[in-house]
Amino acid sequence: MPETPPAPTPTAGRSFTSEFRVRYAETDAMAVAHHATYPVWFEVGRSDLMRELGLPYSEIEARGYYLMLSGLHVQYRRAARYDDRLQLTTRVCELRSRTLKFSYELRRLAEDGAAPELLATGETHHIATDRTYRPARMPDDVLERLRP
């Protein structure tokens, strides 16, 4: 029977660790995860972290704000492959009244219990806007929950 990965678990500070497997649809003909999939995984981690902090994106948008992506960086170190068990740690690493930066560490979990292998690191930069897409100051309660 296939092993079910554990549910996401909170980590210290304003960070969160998500676990998932590389799906076949995310790979190329060589069973290697396509480079464009990593930002999608970052979004999974970011969404998990925001939910854990009590700030799901749906709530932020219902309050009239968007956290628009303004920058993305990925440093690829090793290839993720089909069915690899991955662990993604997402952190709030910089916070200002109108901007937010998340950092990411993606690791492959070894089936034999060995230390996880670092596959990629990255950052996303976001700017808070109102519904007209103009930069806006995030509400104080949102800033407080995001503060590292």
Salt bridges, closest charged atoms under 4 A:
GLU3 OE2 - ARG85 NH1 3.60
GLU26 OE2 - ARG23 NH2 2.64
ASP48 OD1 - ARG51 NH2 2.59
GLU59 OE2 - ARG63 NH1 3.85
ASP83 OD1 - ARG21 NH1 3.78
ASP84 OD2 - ARG108 NH1 2.45
GLU94 OE2 - ARG96 NH1 3.81
GLU94 OE1 - LYS101 NZ 3.36
GLU105 OE1 - ARG107 NH2 3.01
GLU111 OE2 - ARG21 NH2 3.71
GLU111 OE1 - ARG85 NH1 3.89
GLU117 OE2 - ARG78 NE 2.76
GLU117 OE1 - ARG108 NH2 2.98
GLU123 OE1 - LYS101 NZ 3.96
GLU123 OE1 - HIS125 NE2 3.42
ASP140 OD1 - ARG137 NH1 2.72
ASP141 OD1 - ARG63 NH2 2.81
ASP141 OD2 - ARG145 NH2 3.91
GLU144 OE1 - ARG147 NE 3.54
